Amino acid sequence: MSTPPEQPSPTPAPRRRADAVRNRDLALDAAMALLAEPGATLTVEAIARRAGLGAATVVRAFGGKDALLDAAVARLLEPVVRRARDLLATTAPYRALRTFLRELITFQAAHHAINDQLAGLDLPATTALRAGLVGAVEEMLDGARRDGRVRADLDPALATTLIGTTALAVARAEPSSPGLVDAYLTVLLDGLDPRPSHGAAG
């Protein structure tokens, strides 16, 4: 009686999963490192070279460049949104707003170039976190308005847009400096103050 030929043992699925997780982590770490470098180009090839992987492996790990960059930028934004929420929970709204805007400008100054490379990409996680960031600033403004620290005659959405766009403009300024940030915060918050300016004509 003959015995059936021995079949090759399949590669264990847990090993394949471990390799996929490792490759995903390497690609994500490489993307994060490039995000921190001014002027870096966020291509799949550049990320793969930094990770020591093939471009096809990087694409397979995430399903495409959009998903990879979405995961990397989301990881970058998560602590910023968490910081905003922590300030809301522990600090008076007006002080939270002033503190957070200073920190946000510092963050944007280091990473604003990323925005130019994300245009047109499908980034659902990043979009959700940006919405959370806007929502946190709106809550700070609402609380400061209730406390009488921010004027109530400005449309809340317009005030949030004004803050966001001007903060980004300051972050993009070259050279950026603490003095510029201080001047921006002083002018912005003075403009939001509901009390008449000391220098206003009677």
Protein Blocks (a to p, Z undefined) as FASTA:
>chain_A
ZZdddddddddfklmmmmmmmmmmmmmmmmmmmmmpghiacdfklmmmmnopafklmmmm
nopaklmmmmmmmmmmmmmmmmmmmmmmmgcfklmmmmmmmmmmmmmmmmmmmmmmmgoi
acfklmmmmmmmmmmmmmmmmmmmmnopacfkbcfklmmmmmmmmmmmmmmpccddfklm
mmmmmmmmmmmpmbdcfkbcZZ
